[in-house]
Amino acid sequence: MKPDRRSALAVLGVATVSGLFARPVNAQEAADLSGREGNDWSGFLGPTGDSVLPGPELPVWGKSGPPVVWDLELGEGYAPPSVWRGRVYIYDRAGKESRLRAVELKTGKPLWSFSHAADYVDSYGYDGGPRTSPVIADGRVFSYSAEGWLHALDAVSGKLLWKRSLNQEFGVVQNFFGVGSTPVAHGKRLLVQVGGSPPGSDPTDFPGLKGNGSGVVALDQATGETVWKAGDDLASYAGPVVARLGEADRVLMFGRSGLWSLRADTGAVDFHHPYRAKNLESVNASNPVVLPGGHVLITETYGPGGTLLKWGKDKPEVVWTDADKGRNKSAQGHWNTPVVAGDQVYLSSGRHESNADLRAVEWRTGKVAWSEPGLGRCSILRVANKLIIQAERGPLLVARVNPAKLDVERAFLLENKEGAPLLRAPCWAAPVLARGYLLVRGAGRLVCLDALAG
C-alpha cells in the first residue's frame, strides 16, 4: 500500500488544494498582457533584489511628472506591488480580510482577487495590513500575511495551491509590527524568514525569547514542504538576500540579533555576526546590500548605524563601522535599503521623519559625500543614471546620479483631475518600475504612471 501523500503533508501543516498537487498554469505559456518589452518585478526590490535597474533610459518628465495611466483604491498595508507578464499583484487588507489582487498593468482592469481572514492587531497602533510584497516564481504567486499565513496561488487564475500558518507551526511570538519580511524565491525553493521560538515560550517575556532554529525556512515552491530550516534567531523586517559568495550561493539574513550567512542549498550556517541596538524597542529592517569584492553593508537606525563587512566563511571582517562615531554616523537606514551607484550608496539616514537626511555615502570608507534634509524617510529606485525618490509625505523626485550633490531633475506631487493629491502619507512603499510603467503607493491608493512618456 502506497503512503498517503496528502496525509503526510497535513502532518507537516501543509494544506493542499484540488488533488495531490495543484499545479499552476505553465509559466512559459501564460499570455503577456503588457504589450511592452522590458523587465518584470517579481518581488521586493525588483528582479535583482536591490532596487536597481540598468534601464530603460527615462525621458525628462514634465513639471507635473509622467502621465497617470490608472489608480486603484487600496485598504490597509504598506507593501509595494509586484509585476509579472503584464499583471500587477497588490496585497492589502479590507476590514477583516486580507486580499491579493491581480490587475492588468496597462489598464488597471481587475483580473482576479483572493481573500483570507485577517485578525492582526498592531501593538503600536499602525495599520493592520500586510507588510510584505507578493513574490512570483514559476507561475505561482506567494503572499505572506502580518499573521504569518503563507499562501501559494496560481499567478494567472488566482487559484489556491497550498497554504501554511508559519507563525502557528513554528511558535512565532508577535514581533513589534507583525510579519514584515518578504520571502525570496531561489531555484525551486522559497526562502522565508520565520523566527519561531521553542514550545512553552512566554509571549509576555519578549526580551527572554530564544530562537528554535527557524530563522530562515526553505520551502518547496510546488508543495509547501519544509526543505530545511536554520538560524537560532527571531524575525526582523529585513528580507533574505541571496548572493554568490565563496563559490556557493549564500542566504544573508539580517535577523533580529544580527547578520547570518547560510548555505542556500542546505541551510548550513557559515556565521552569525551579532548586530543590533541595545534598547529593546529596536528593529533591523533594511536589507543587507551586497557590494563588489565580497563586501556586505548592513544598516539600522536605533543604535550602531551602518557597518561594512568583508564576507568570510567563518566570520566577516569589519571594514568600517558607525558604532564608534557617536552622533556623526554615516548610514542609519531605517526600513529603506541603500541603493548602489558606483562608489556610492544612496539612502535615507535617520530614525524619524524630522531627522532623516537623504545621503550619498562612499561605501568603501563610510564617508558622507553629501546630505540633504527635509524629505523625511525616503525610498529610492535607481534606473540607469537616475534616482526615483519617493518621500514619505507624497512628493516624488527624479535626480541624476551625482556623487557631489543632490542633482534634482524634477520634483512633483501627483494630483487627480480636481487638483487633490493622489498619494497620501505614509508613502512607505518602495517605487516599482516594470515594462516602462512606474507604480507608487501611498495610504489607500496605488498609482500607475507611464514612465516612458516625456
N, C-alpha and C positions, 0 to 999 in steps of 0.2 A: 504494500500500500504506500503510495507516494505521500510525503508530508503535505499538509495543508499550508500552502504559502501564505494565504490570506491570514490564517491564524497566527503564523509566525510574525507577520508584520504587525498584527494587532498587539501582540505581546510587547513589541518594541515601541508601541504607542503611535504607530503609523496607520492612519485611516486612508484606505484606497477607495476609489470610486469606479463604478461601471466595469466590473470584472477584475481580474487579477492585476493587470497593469493598464490603467487608462493612458492611451498614447496621444501625444499632440499631433496636430497636422504637421506633415513633413515640412521642416523649416525652409528647405530649398524650393518647395513648391508653393509656398504662401505668396499670394499676389502682393506686389509692391504698389501701395496706394499713393506714394508721394509725388510721382511724376517728375522727380528730380534726381540727379546723381548726387552723391555725397555720402557723408558719414551718418551712421545711426548713433544712438546714445543709449547703450544697453544697461546702464546702471549708474550709480552715484559717481559724479565727476567724469563721466564720459567713457569713450572706448578704451582709453589708456589709464583711466582712474586717477588722473592728475589735473583735470580741468584745463587741458592744453590741446589745441588742435593745430595742425600745420597749415591749414587753410580752410575755407577759401579766403582770398584777399577781399576784404569787405570794402564797399564803397564808402565815401564820405556821406553820412546821412544828413538829412535836412535838419533845420533847427528844432523841429518837434520830434525828431527821431524817425526811424523807419515806419512804414505804414502798418497799422494794426490789421491783421487778417481776420482774427476772431478772438473772442474771450469767453471764458467759461466760469460760471459761478461755482464756488467750492464751499465745503464745510470746514471743519477744523483740521489742523495739521500744518506741518512745516516743510514737508519733503518736496524736493524737485521731482519733476516727471521724468520718464524715460521714453525713448522713441525707438521703434523698430519697424522697418518696411512701411513707412507712411502711417504708422499708428502711434498715437500718444497714449501712454499709460500713466494715470494720475491716481494717487491714493489719498483719500481723505475720510472724514467722519461726518455723518449727518445724524444727529440725535443719538440713538442707542445702537447705531450700526456703523461699522467702517465699510467703505466701498472702494473697490478697484474698478476704474472705468477705462475703457479704450475709446478714443475718438479719432477721427481722421485728421491727419496732420495738416493737410492743405485747406480744410474747410471747418474743422471743429465738429463735424457731424458725428453723433453718437453711434458707436458700433456695438458695444455690449457693456453690461455692468454686473458686477458680482459683489454681494454684500455678506457680511458676517457680524455676529453680535459683538458689541464693544461696551466694556464697562470700566475702562481705565479712568481713574481719578488722579489728577496730578497733585502731588504733595505740596507744591509751591504755587499753585493757583494758575499755572499755564494751561493752555487748552488741552483737550484730551484726545486730539487726533494723532494719526501716525507721524513718526519722525523719520521714517526710512523710505528710500526710493524703491520703486519696483525694479526687479532685476530680470532681464530677458536673456535666455540661453537655449539654443536648440529647440526653438518653437514653443518654449514654456515661459511663463512669466511668474515670478515669485514675489509674494508680499509678506512683510514681517511686521506685525502689529505692535502697538505700545504694550499690549498684554502678553506678548510672546507667542502669538499664533503665527505659524508659518504655513502659507497656502501656496500650492503649485497649481496653476491653471494653464489651459491651452491658450496660447497667445493670440490665436486667430478667433476662436469661438468663445473664449471665456469659460469653457467647461472646467469644472473642478477635477483635478487629477489625484491629488493627495493633500493631506494636511497633518500638522503636528502641533501640539501645545508644548513648546520647548520650555517655557517657564515652569510649567507643572511637572514635566518629566525630569528636569534636571535640578529642581529645587531652587529656582531663581527667586531671591528676595528683591522686591521692587527697589530699584535704584532711585535716584533723586527725580528723574524725569521719565521713568519707564524705559522701554526698549528703544534705543536710538541709533544702533549701529547697523548700517546697511550691509547685507551679505555680499559676497563676491563669488561669481562663477569662475571656476578654473577647471578646464578639461570637462570631465563628466561629473564633477563634484560642485557642491555649493558650500562655501566656507562661511560659517555663521558664528559671530561672537555671541556666546550664550552666558557664560559666567555664573553657573549654579553653585550652590552650597550643599554640604552634606545633610542627610536626613536628620531631623531634630534640631536644626539650627534655629536660634531665637531671632525672629524677624525684627524684634524691637532693639536688638543689640547690633546695629549696623557696623559700628567700629570693630566689633569682635568677629564678624563673619569671615569665614575662610572659603577658599575655592575647593571644588571637588573634581578638578581635572577637566572641566568643560569650558575653559576659557574660550577655545575655538572648537567647534564641532563641524566635521566634514560630513556632508550628507550626499548620498547618491541622488542626482537630479531626477532620475527617472522614477525611482521608487520611494524616496524619502528615507531610506535606511541609513543608519549611522555607519560610516566607514571608519572614522577614527575620531577621538577627542583628546585634547591636550591643553595643558596650561592651568595651573592652580591659581586662578585669578577671578575676580569679579568683573562684570562687564563695565566698559566705558561707553563713550559715544563716538569714538573713532571707528572707522571701518577697517577690516583686514585689508592689507596691501600685499599683492604677490609680486615678487621680483626675482630675477635670476642673480643669485649671489653665491659665490663659492662653487660654481659649476653645478648648481641644482636650483630648482625653484623653491623659494622660501616664502612663508607667510609671516609678514611683520604685523604683529598685533600690539597696538598701544592700549593695553588694558588699564584697569583702574590703578594698579600698582606700578605700572611701568611698561617698558618695551619688551616684547617676546619675539624671538626668532624661532620658527618651527619649519621642519621639512614639509613641503606641500604634499608629498606622496604618502608619508607615514604619520605625520604629526610629531615626529621625534624632536625634542627640544634642543636647540643649539645653546640658547642662553636666555636669561631674564635679566634685564637691566632696570633696577628699581628707579622710578622717576614719577613723583607726584608731589603736590603741595602738602604741607604738614596739616593744614586745617581740614577737618572732616568734610565740610561743605565745599568740596572742590572736585573737579572732574577733569579727565583727559578727553578731549573731544575733537582735536584736529588730527587728520590722518598723517601718518609718517610720510615724509617726502624722500623718495629715492633719487640720489644725485650721482653724477659721474664719479668713477673711481671707487665704487662701493660705499659711498657716503650716505648717511641717513639723517635727515633733520627731523627732530621732534620738537613740539612747541605746545605750551599751555600758558594759562594767564593768571593762575591763582598763587603761584609761588616761584618755582625755579625758572620759568620762562622757556627760552629756547636753548637747544644743545645740538651741536653737530657731532655725530658719531661716525667712526670708520668701522664698518661691519667686520666682524671676525667670527669664526665658527664657534669658539669657546666663549668669547666675550668681546664687546666692542671697545674701541679706543675713543676716548673723549678728545675731540679736536679743539673745540671751544664750547663754553657754556655761559649762560646768563646767570647761573646760580650765585655767582660771587660778585655781581655787578650792582647790587643794591637796587636803587630806583632807576638806574640807567640801563635797563635791559633792552636788548635789540629786537627780540621776536617773541612777543607774548600773544600768539594766536589763540583765540577763544574756541569757537567751533569751526571757523573758516580754515581751509587748508591753504598754505602758501603755494603760489604758482611760480614756476621756474621760467626764467628767460635769460639765457646766457649765464653770466656770472652772478646774477641777482635772483633773489626770490622776492615776490611782491605779496604783501599780506596786510591785513588789518590787525594791528597790535594794540591790545588793551581789553580789559575785562568789561568795562561799562561803555555805554554809548557816549558818555561825556568825556571819557579819557582815551578813546580809541583813535589811533592815527593810521592813515594809510601810508605804508612804507615800502621802500626798496632797501633790501639788506644784502650785502655781499655774503653769499652763503659760505664761502671758504674761510672767512675771517670773523663773521658776525658784525662787521662794521655797518652802521646805518648810512646808506648813501643819501637818502632824503626821507623826509617825514612830513605829512600833511594832515592837520587836524580838521575836524568839522563834518566828517561824513558818517560818524558813528561806526558801527561794526559792519564791514562790507564783505561781500563775496565776490570773487574775481574769476573770470574766464579769459584765458588768452587764446586768441585766434590769430595765427601768424605773428605779425608785429604789432598787434593791437590788444589792449586790455578792455574788456567789457566789465564794468564795475557796478554792482547792484548795492546801493546804500540801503540801510535798514528802514529808513523813513520813506523810501519810494523813488528818489532820483536815480537815474541811470547816467553813467558817464562812459564815454569812449575815450581812451587815452592811448597815445603811441608809446610803445615800449621805449623807455628812456632812463638810463641809469643815473642821469644828472638831476632830473626834476619830474614832477607830475606834469606830464605833457598832454593836457586835455584837448581833444579834437572837438568834442561835442558833449554837452550836458543838457538833460531834458527831463521833464516829467511826462509820463503817459497820461493822456486825458481822453475822456469819451466825447461824443459829439456836443454835449452840453457844457464841456469845459471842466467837468469834475474829474478828480484823479482816478485813474483805473487801478492803481496799486496803493493799498493802504498798509500801514505798519501793523505788525512787523514783517518786513521783507527779508526773511532769513534763509530762503532757499537759494542755492547757487544757480546762476543762469545756465541754460541749456541751449546748444546750437546743433541742429540736425537738419540735413538736406537744405541748408540755407534759411531755415526758419529759427528764429530766436524765441525761446519760451522763458517767461519770467513769472514768478509767483509772489503775490502778497497775501495779506489776510483776506480770505474769502474769494480770491479770484486768480485764475491763470490767464495770461495774455500771450498770444502768438503774434509775432512780428515778422515781416518779410525782410530779413537781414541783407538780402541781395539787392534791394531797391534803394537807389540813391535818394 
